[in-house]
Amino acid sequence: MTEIRLAVESRGEAGRVATITVDNAAKLNILDPVGIASLERTMDGLAADEMLRAAVLRGAGSRAFIGGADIRAMATLDRESARAFITGLHRACEAIRRLPVPVIARIEGYALGAGLEIAASCDLRIAADTARFGMPEVKVGIPCVIEAALLPRLVGWGRARRLIYTGEIIEAASAERWGLIDRVVAPTDLDSVIEEWVAAILAAGPRAIRLQKALMREWEELSLSQAIDRGIDAFAEAYGTPEPADRMAAFLRKRPNRTV
């Protein structure tokens, strides 16, 4: 069975950073029903942590981020159980997207099918240059669904169709060029670059980051005019706490002649 391991690191007054590891390394960290449910519970539990500032999602070992959903489990499904299975996977993806702080996908090895949907559900994606990406579901007789709907927004409709219709597996350099991945580095540099990103998030206002993530989720659903209006609301909401005044005062003390 796939195990979901959680480690939460305290960064003092800066808050906490979580690392979630999908662990079934012998089978490319594939997600079985137990692992899917555990991932959802883990993310929902983290959402209640008000001191959480960022999360990193990774696979165990270096062979795979998540190699997909468990084909042995899917091979036994019927119409009703198939609906339950895929709904559970969607809930896990949604729990990642719902986490009120940024989630960084640390991708090494294969990110296929459900693994790529999980990665797409994260806010930021960094991959080793040896990573591989694909949506091979049609090759085993099922369509790409649920959070695969995020792919056209990341790579455009043409490239999304290419991935989904052909089941092609692409290299990390292509994934970065397409916009599927935000950065590609050598495997030995993954953790140091992730730490740079985490440090930048920790240096920002905690409430501002949470407001920003919530606002970006809303932007996905709203028209342009509605998104702008909601942004005005979020800007005003930020002033409901002393965070802007405190941080701007500190900024001006250091750089009295600068503006944002």
ABEGO torsion letter per residue (X at the ends): XBBBBBBBBBAEAAEBBBBBBBBBAAAGGBBBAAAAAAAAAAAAAAAABAABABBBBBBBEAABABAEBBAAAAAABBAAAAAAAAAAAAAAAAAAAABABBBBBBBBEBBBEAAAAAAAABABBBBBAABBBBBAAAAAGBBBBEAAAAAAAAAEAAAAAAAAAAGBBBBAAAAAAAGABABBBBAAAAAAAAAAAAAAAAABBAAAAAAAAAAAAAAAABBAAAAAAAAAAAAAAAAABAAAAAAAAAAAAABAABBX
